[in-house]
């Protein structure tokens, strides 16, 4: 294997099968063959579990040898397709907390008593495995055939159109809000989906990037479900898009799986594709005996809620961090995601740096910029990731974000007004749909002000009581039981006005910033 210094791409020579260490003696019988291997193919949403920051399942890859006589151990090799990459990797630790663009050349072994393993498979991923038996002399039998499992794309992968239930989506051609788009670029040849059918459902077109895969109809005389596959012969690179063809009939699907061309699976030659812009060392190239990982000692993002634009006219934030190591910290890895109209927007990334500070902007109204950091040393050891920390930009009064035009000046500031029966309508609401778990709201208080309820769509967040003995400005943070995706609304409870200032929309951090790239 050769690598161009500083380059992102990794050039792999053909990776041959792992050869037996000692040669089998003439007296030693050949290693038994694998009679059968199995892996659940398409994982249902019921198999997925929320782990606090991501969705994953633990399907069992199992096998049976033709005979147990002479079996000393088993070797399992995996092919893993995640987002736009693929690589061969040992299967007992598919996500070890380190992110490499290469492959691991060794294949982990299992005792002769083991006939199954169940590593985690994350939403949107495809994992294929094969197994072979090895005898006491080290002679390996033939590989079994590859068996693949597919996990459905969930709210971590698809943006817009999702229902309250994870993995369930509703599409209607009434604006960009209800046309789900994949959260990032995928490398896939097609999709398989479970479609809701019935007399009230419409049609949709499926794309990967700009390539049209075909049309799917949900119309049927009776209510039910059907499975539909739309694919090409080779991998495409782009967003998976589902576009409704009707403004009156919804198109609904409960599960969607990304299908990757498995031609590389049948051989041992795989060209990995790195997640980030900076190549990581292959795991087997670690040097030295240092096994002590660095430790992050601090990480801050400030300000969390900026209200004053900088000299460039944008909301600027700064992230700083520090780490320690028993030898020396070699650098840092930064992962980021941006939220807004959806659980997480198109933006996101991962990169390396030797700096301990970074400046960023959150200039688009209602968006969030979330980061986390970890350190690494020259030996390849990584610290644990810091917690995610976010900065948000506000929805400002009279900024085009609100459907109501009533506004007033009070205390030297412009406010959106909410009061019963004004000429613009009683509800102050946003012009677009937003995804929110929490809302941070600025409001005016005083003896002449009233009360208003706050909703995102039909989800109640709380009540603002603006009545006070003295005039002034206050902030309140309201949290709902679950993340909601709709317009932010203020409903007056009195004829007295409630003045609303900046509103910060905060998606569920656990959903808006998935655990990538540690899983790649």
VMD Tcl script that draws the C-alpha trace (Angstrom):
set ca {
  {0.00 0.00 0.00}
  {1.28 3.47 -0.86}
  {0.12 6.87 0.28}
  {0.83 10.31 -1.15}
  {1.99 12.53 1.71}
  {-0.77 14.90 2.82}
  {-3.23 13.59 0.25}
  {-6.77 12.65 1.06}
  {-7.00 9.67 -1.24}
  {-5.64 6.31 -0.19}
  {-4.36 3.96 -2.86}
  {-4.72 0.35 -1.94}
  {-3.05 -2.53 -3.60}
  {-5.13 -5.66 -3.90}
  {-5.80 -6.93 -0.44}
  {-5.38 -10.66 -0.58}
  {-7.05 -13.05 1.79}
  {-5.38 -13.31 5.16}
  {-2.98 -16.19 4.85}
  {-2.51 -18.82 7.48}
  {0.47 -18.15 9.73}
  {2.01 -21.61 9.89}
  {1.47 -23.83 6.93}
  {-0.73 -26.80 7.48}
  {1.20 -30.04 7.65}
  {0.43 -32.84 5.29}
  {-1.03 -34.85 8.15}
  {-3.34 -32.08 9.25}
  {-6.84 -32.36 7.78}
  {-8.19 -29.43 5.80}
  {-10.20 -26.86 7.75}
  {-13.97 -27.50 7.67}
  {-16.15 -25.49 5.35}
  {-18.92 -23.17 6.48}
  {-22.19 -24.92 5.73}
  {-24.37 -21.82 6.07}
  {-24.33 -18.21 7.23}
  {-27.23 -15.86 7.86}
  {-27.85 -12.19 8.55}
  {-31.22 -10.38 8.75}
  {-31.47 -8.54 5.45}
  {-33.70 -5.48 5.87}
  {-33.95 -4.31 9.46}
  {-37.37 -2.98 10.42}
  {-37.77 0.24 12.45}
  {-38.80 -1.95 15.40}
  {-35.25 -3.38 15.43}
  {-33.71 0.08 15.87}
  {-33.10 1.48 19.34}
  {-32.43 5.06 20.40}
  {-29.07 5.07 22.23}
  {-29.25 8.62 23.57}
  {-27.50 10.18 20.57}
  {-28.17 7.86 17.64}
  {-30.23 4.97 16.28}
  {-28.70 1.53 15.96}
  {-29.57 -2.17 15.95}
  {-27.66 -5.31 16.89}
  {-28.67 -7.97 14.35}
  {-26.96 -11.33 14.75}
  {-24.61 -12.62 12.08}
  {-24.59 -16.39 12.61}
  {-23.02 -19.41 10.92}
  {-22.80 -23.20 10.98}
  {-19.74 -25.25 9.99}
  {-20.02 -28.44 8.00}
  {-18.52 -30.12 11.07}
  {-17.09 -28.88 14.34}
  {-14.32 -31.46 14.25}
  {-10.98 -29.79 13.72}
  {-12.26 -26.22 14.13}
  {-9.89 -24.20 16.32}
  {-11.34 -20.77 15.65}
  {-13.35 -18.67 13.22}
  {-12.39 -15.54 11.31}
  {-14.97 -12.94 10.34}
  {-14.44 -10.17 7.81}
  {-16.81 -7.25 7.25}
  {-17.58 -4.83 4.43}
  {-19.17 -1.67 5.78}
  {-21.02 0.92 3.71}
  {-21.76 4.18 5.53}
  {-22.94 7.32 3.77}
  {-20.62 7.71 0.77}
  {-17.82 5.35 1.83}
  {-17.02 1.68 2.11}
  {-14.20 -0.33 3.57}
  {-13.20 -3.75 4.82}
  {-12.80 -3.95 8.55}
  {-12.69 -6.48 11.36}
  {-16.17 -7.10 12.65}
  {-15.93 -7.40 16.42}
  {-15.14 -3.69 16.87}
  {-16.73 -2.02 13.85}
  {-16.81 1.39 15.56}
  {-13.84 1.62 17.89}
  {-14.08 5.36 18.46}
  {-11.31 6.11 15.97}
  {-11.95 7.28 12.44}
  {-9.71 6.00 9.69}
  {-9.99 6.35 5.96}
  {-8.15 3.09 5.40}
  {-8.80 -0.50 6.37}
  {-7.54 -2.83 9.04}
  {-5.55 -5.64 7.44}
  {-5.90 -8.11 10.29}
  {-9.07 -10.14 10.74}
  {-10.26 -10.76 14.28}
  {-10.87 -14.27 15.44}
  {-13.50 -15.98 17.54}
  {-13.37 -19.13 19.62}
  {-14.58 -22.39 18.14}
  {-17.54 -22.23 20.53}
  {-18.82 -19.03 18.91}
  {-21.28 -19.28 16.05}
  {-22.65 -15.71 16.02}
  {-21.73 -12.07 16.64}
  {-23.94 -9.00 16.91}
  {-22.02 -5.71 16.50}
  {-23.98 -2.48 16.22}
  {-25.35 -1.39 12.84}
  {-26.29 2.29 12.61}
  {-29.27 3.81 10.84}
  {-28.70 4.23 7.12}
  {-25.78 1.79 7.01}
  {-25.20 -1.43 5.09}
  {-22.95 -4.09 6.61}
  {-21.88 -7.31 4.89}
  {-19.99 -10.15 6.58}
  {-18.40 -13.47 5.73}
  {-16.79 -16.15 7.89}
  {-14.35 -19.04 7.58}
  {-13.06 -21.78 9.87}
  {-9.40 -22.27 10.84}
  {-7.91 -25.53 12.17}
  {-5.29 -25.98 14.88}
  {-2.46 -25.88 12.34}
  {-3.61 -22.49 11.10}
  {-5.02 -23.67 7.79}
  {-8.09 -21.68 6.81}
  {-11.08 -23.08 5.01}
  {-12.90 -21.23 2.22}
  {-14.88 -18.11 3.00}
  {-18.63 -18.36 3.23}
  {-20.68 -16.21 0.92}
  {-21.21 -12.58 1.90}
  {-24.39 -11.82 3.87}
  {-25.62 -8.23 4.11}
  {-27.91 -6.35 6.46}
  {-29.45 -2.93 5.81}
  {-30.58 -0.45 8.48}
  {-33.31 2.06 7.55}
  {-32.61 5.76 7.25}
  {-34.20 7.65 10.13}
  {-34.53 11.18 11.40}
  {-30.74 11.25 11.73}
  {-30.39 10.84 7.96}
  {-33.49 12.29 6.30}
  {-34.56 15.87 6.68}
  {-38.05 17.31 6.27}
  {-41.37 15.57 6.06}
  {-40.81 13.22 8.95}
  {-43.70 12.31 11.18}
  {-43.64 12.16 14.98}
  {-42.71 8.49 14.68}
  {-39.05 7.88 13.72}
  {-38.51 6.30 10.27}
  {-42.01 7.39 9.19}
  {-42.38 10.12 6.56}
  {-45.15 12.08 4.89}
  {-44.52 13.84 1.56}
  {-46.83 16.33 -0.13}
  {-46.12 18.78 -2.92}
  {-47.01 21.94 -1.00}
  {-43.59 23.46 -0.60}
  {-40.04 22.49 0.32}
  {-41.09 21.74 3.89}
  {-42.60 18.40 3.01}
  {-40.15 17.00 0.50}
  {-37.60 14.95 2.48}
  {-34.04 15.18 1.31}
  {-31.18 13.04 2.53}
  {-29.10 14.84 5.11}
  {-25.84 14.23 3.28}
  {-24.36 12.76 0.16}
  {-24.83 9.01 -0.20}
  {-23.01 6.51 -2.37}
  {-25.78 4.11 -3.40}
  {-27.21 2.47 -6.47}
  {-30.82 2.70 -5.31}
  {-33.36 2.46 -2.52}
  {-35.91 0.07 -1.09}
  {-38.90 1.46 0.78}
  {-42.02 0.27 2.55}
  {-44.86 2.38 1.19}
  {-48.26 3.02 2.78}
  {-51.00 2.28 0.25}
  {-54.67 3.21 0.05}
  {-57.25 5.21 -1.91}
  {-56.10 8.56 -0.42}
  {-52.38 8.29 -1.20}
  {-50.50 9.75 -4.14}
  {-47.27 9.33 -6.12}
  {-43.65 10.33 -5.69}
  {-40.47 10.36 -7.73}
  {-37.20 9.01 -6.38}
  {-33.76 10.48 -7.13}
  {-30.17 10.02 -6.06}
  {-28.59 13.35 -6.79}
  {-29.90 14.34 -10.21}
  {-30.36 10.74 -11.39}
  {-34.01 9.75 -11.63}
  {-34.63 6.23 -10.27}
  {-38.33 5.97 -10.97}
  {-41.84 6.70 -9.81}
  {-43.66 5.06 -6.89}
  {-47.42 5.12 -6.38}
  {-49.12 4.75 -3.04}
  {-52.59 4.51 -4.55}
  {-54.56 1.30 -4.01}
  {-58.22 0.42 -3.57}
  {-57.56 -1.09 -0.15}
  {-55.34 0.16 2.66}
  {-52.09 -1.67 3.28}
  {-48.34 -1.61 2.63}
  {-46.03 -2.65 -0.18}
  {-42.28 -2.89 -0.71}
  {-40.75 -1.06 -3.66}
  {-37.20 -1.16 -5.02}
  {-35.81 1.44 -7.42}
  {-32.17 1.13 -8.43}
  {-29.49 1.36 -11.10}
  {-26.72 -1.12 -11.83}
  {-23.88 0.88 -10.27}
  {-23.40 3.33 -7.42}
  {-24.51 6.94 -7.71}
  {-23.33 9.81 -5.55}
  {-25.79 12.39 -4.27}
  {-28.73 13.05 -1.98}
  {-31.57 10.57 -1.82}
  {-34.67 12.62 -2.66}
  {-38.35 11.75 -2.50}
  {-40.51 14.29 -4.37}
  {-44.29 14.20 -4.20}
  {-46.29 14.61 -7.42}
  {-49.52 15.73 -5.75}
  {-50.54 18.73 -3.66}
  {-53.70 17.00 -2.44}
  {-52.59 13.39 -1.89}
  {-49.83 12.56 0.57}
  {-47.15 10.00 -0.18}
  {-46.19 8.05 2.94}
  {-43.41 5.57 3.61}
  {-42.45 3.85 6.84}
  {-38.93 2.67 5.98}
  {-36.28 3.56 3.44}
  {-33.04 1.58 2.93}
  {-30.03 2.68 0.86}
  {-28.74 -0.03 -1.48}
  {-25.06 0.01 -2.36}
  {-23.47 -1.85 -5.25}
  {-21.81 -4.87 -3.67}
  {-19.34 -5.65 -6.46}
  {-16.40 -4.82 -4.14}
  {-17.79 -7.24 -1.57}
  {-17.12 -10.30 -3.67}
  {-13.40 -9.53 -3.78}
  {-10.87 -8.33 -1.24}
  {-10.05 -5.18 -3.18}
  {-11.73 -2.11 -1.69}
  {-11.01 1.57 -2.21}
  {-11.97 3.41 0.98}
  {-13.41 6.89 0.79}
  {-12.54 9.19 3.70}
  {-15.23 11.09 5.59}
  {-13.28 14.24 6.28}
  {-10.95 16.49 4.39}
  {-7.84 15.25 6.20}
  {-6.63 11.69 5.92}
  {-6.22 9.67 9.09}
  {-3.45 7.09 9.55}
  {-4.39 3.48 9.05}
  {-4.80 1.68 12.32}
  {-1.99 -0.76 11.65}
  {0.50 2.09 11.09}
  {0.46 3.30 14.67}
  {3.96 3.64 16.01}
  {5.58 3.39 19.42}
  {4.37 1.85 22.63}
  {2.43 4.86 23.92}
  {-1.11 3.70 24.73}
  {-2.18 6.61 26.93}
  {-4.89 8.69 25.27}
  {-4.97 12.49 25.53}
  {-7.60 14.14 27.71}
  {-9.72 17.16 26.84}
  {-9.51 19.67 29.69}
  {-11.78 22.45 28.41}
  {-14.14 23.33 25.58}
  {-16.22 26.49 25.25}
  {-18.45 28.02 22.58}
  {-19.36 31.67 23.10}
  {-21.72 33.42 22.89}
  {-24.43 30.76 22.89}
  {-27.15 33.30 22.07}
  {-25.58 36.22 20.17}
  {-27.73 39.33 19.84}
  {-25.22 41.82 18.43}
  {-23.81 41.52 14.92}
  {-20.09 42.02 14.39}
  {-18.51 44.59 12.08}
  {-19.12 42.29 9.11}
  {-22.83 42.34 9.82}
  {-23.03 38.71 10.97}
  {-23.45 36.90 14.26}
  {-19.98 35.62 15.15}
  {-19.10 32.92 17.68}
  {-15.81 31.50 18.85}
  {-14.91 28.01 20.05}
  {-11.81 27.36 22.19}
  {-10.42 24.15 23.66}
  {-7.46 22.64 25.50}
  {-6.14 19.13 26.06}
  {-3.32 17.35 27.88}
  {-1.28 14.23 27.08}
  {1.46 12.22 28.76}
  {3.75 12.92 25.78}
  {2.35 15.64 23.52}
  {-0.93 16.49 21.83}
  {-0.42 16.25 18.07}
  {-3.70 17.83 16.98}
  {-7.44 18.01 17.24}
  {-10.43 16.67 15.34}
  {-13.55 18.84 15.12}
  {-16.98 17.59 14.13}
  {-19.82 19.97 13.37}
  {-23.48 20.06 12.39}
  {-25.87 22.89 11.66}
  {-29.59 22.84 12.48}
  {-32.46 25.01 11.40}
  {-35.62 24.13 9.55}
  {-34.87 20.46 10.22}
  {-33.21 18.26 12.80}
  {-29.99 18.98 10.98}
  {-29.39 20.92 7.80}
  {-27.22 20.21 4.77}
  {-24.15 21.60 6.48}
  {-21.79 19.53 8.54}
  {-18.22 18.45 8.48}
  {-15.15 17.00 10.07}
  {-11.57 18.17 9.91}
  {-8.24 18.29 11.70}
  {-6.33 21.21 13.11}
  {-3.44 21.99 15.42}
  {-5.13 25.20 16.56}
  {-6.99 25.53 19.88}
  {-9.55 28.05 18.65}
  {-12.01 28.48 15.80}
  {-14.32 31.28 14.69}
  {-17.65 30.66 12.99}
  {-20.82 32.46 11.93}
  {-24.46 31.66 12.63}
  {-25.90 34.30 10.36}
  {-28.94 32.61 8.86}
  {-31.97 33.39 11.02}
  {-33.05 30.56 13.28}
  {-30.04 28.32 12.64}
  {-27.68 26.59 15.04}
  {-23.97 25.75 14.83}
  {-22.91 22.79 16.99}
  {-19.36 21.54 17.51}
  {-17.46 18.93 19.44}
  {-13.72 18.26 19.71}
  {-11.31 15.49 20.57}
  {-7.50 15.37 20.74}
  {-5.03 12.85 19.33}
  {-1.33 12.19 19.85}
  {1.46 11.04 17.55}
  {0.89 7.40 18.53}
  {-2.66 7.50 17.20}
  {-4.43 7.60 20.57}
  {-7.62 9.67 20.73}
  {-9.32 11.33 23.66}
  {-13.04 11.02 24.22}
  {-15.22 13.50 22.36}
  {-16.34 16.56 24.28}
  {-20.03 17.16 24.68}
  {-21.74 18.96 21.80}
  {-21.94 22.73 22.30}
  {-24.03 25.01 20.13}
  {-24.52 28.64 19.20}
  {-27.79 29.97 17.77}
  {-28.94 32.89 15.65}
  {-32.27 34.58 16.40}
  {-35.48 35.06 14.50}
  {-35.73 38.84 14.69}
  {-38.87 41.03 14.63}
  {-39.74 42.51 11.23}
  {-37.13 40.29 9.55}
  {-39.43 38.51 7.15}
  {-39.62 35.52 9.48}
  {-43.10 36.37 10.79}
  {-46.46 36.36 9.01}
  {-47.89 39.21 11.07}
  {-46.89 42.78 10.34}
  {-47.81 44.47 13.62}
  {-44.78 45.84 15.45}
  {-44.13 48.50 18.05}
  {-41.22 50.34 19.57}
  {-40.73 50.07 23.32}
  {-37.67 50.57 25.49}
  {-35.63 51.58 22.45}
  {-36.30 48.30 20.61}
  {-38.65 46.98 17.92}
  {-41.01 44.22 19.05}
  {-43.52 41.97 17.34}
  {-46.88 42.42 19.02}
  {-49.31 39.70 20.07}
  {-52.78 40.75 21.15}
  {-56.30 39.50 20.70}
  {-58.27 40.78 17.71}
  {-55.79 43.10 16.09}
  {-56.18 43.97 12.44}
  {-53.44 41.56 11.37}
  {-54.97 38.53 13.11}
  {-54.56 37.36 16.66}
  {-51.65 34.95 16.12}
  {-48.02 35.85 15.64}
  {-46.39 32.98 13.75}
  {-43.35 32.28 11.61}
  {-43.53 32.20 7.83}
  {-41.63 28.90 7.71}
  {-41.62 25.65 9.63}
  {-38.89 25.08 12.22}
  {-37.71 22.09 14.20}
  {-37.48 22.83 17.91}
  {-37.16 21.10 21.26}
  {-36.54 24.37 23.11}
  {-37.30 28.04 22.46}
  {-35.49 30.97 24.04}
  {-37.71 34.05 23.82}
  {-37.15 37.72 24.61}
  {-40.26 39.64 25.70}
  {-41.26 43.00 27.15}
  {-42.78 43.17 30.66}
  {-44.84 45.88 32.30}
  {-48.15 46.68 33.99}
  {-49.96 47.11 30.63}
  {-48.91 43.77 29.10}
  {-50.77 40.45 29.02}
  {-50.19 36.72 28.52}
  {-49.71 34.42 25.51}
  {-49.28 30.71 24.90}
  {-46.39 29.44 22.77}
  {-46.67 26.55 20.30}
  {-44.67 24.92 17.54}
  {-47.47 23.66 15.36}
  {-49.79 21.89 17.77}
  {-47.10 21.19 20.37}
  {-47.46 23.35 23.47}
  {-44.20 24.79 24.79}
  {-45.40 27.07 27.59}
  {-47.00 30.40 28.52}
  {-45.45 33.86 28.67}
  {-46.77 36.15 31.40}
  {-45.64 39.66 30.47}
  {-47.53 41.40 33.28}
  {-45.21 43.07 35.79}
  {-45.29 46.01 38.16}
  {-42.40 47.66 36.32}
  {-41.34 47.91 32.69}
  {-38.35 46.00 31.34}
  {-37.09 43.16 29.15}
  {-36.89 39.49 30.07}
  {-35.85 36.15 28.60}
  {-37.57 32.81 29.01}
  {-36.56 29.32 27.83}
  {-39.43 26.92 27.10}
  {-38.91 23.18 26.58}
  {-41.37 20.73 25.06}
  {-41.69 17.04 25.84}
  {-40.58 16.18 22.32}
  {-39.09 17.83 19.29}
  {-41.70 19.45 17.02}
  {-41.52 20.53 13.39}
  {-43.93 23.30 12.41}
  {-44.45 27.06 12.60}
  {-43.67 28.84 15.86}
  {-46.92 30.43 17.11}
  {-47.91 32.87 19.85}
  {-51.57 32.74 20.90}
  {-52.84 35.67 23.02}
  {-54.77 34.91 26.19}
  {-55.79 38.50 26.93}
  {-56.64 41.72 25.10}
  {-53.44 43.20 26.53}
  {-50.44 43.16 24.21}
  {-47.45 40.87 24.57}
  {-44.32 42.21 22.85}
  {-41.98 39.51 21.45}
  {-38.36 40.23 20.58}
  {-35.70 37.79 19.39}
  {-36.61 34.10 19.33}
  {-33.93 31.37 19.31}
  {-34.99 27.99 17.92}
  {-33.13 25.01 19.38}
  {-33.53 21.53 17.85}
  {-32.99 18.43 19.97}
  {-29.19 18.36 20.17}
  {-29.08 14.56 20.36}
  {-30.95 14.40 17.04}
  {-29.60 17.51 15.33}
  {-25.99 16.42 15.70}
  {-25.62 12.66 15.17}
  {-22.58 10.74 16.43}
  {-20.69 10.84 13.13}
  {-17.85 10.66 12.38}
  {-16.88 8.25 15.17}
  {-18.89 5.56 13.41}
  {-17.00 5.90 10.11}
}
mol new
graphics top color blue
foreach p $ca { graphics top sphere $p radius 0.5 }
foreach p [lrange $ca 0 end-1] q [lrange $ca 1 end] { graphics top cylinder $p $q radius 0.2 }
display resetview
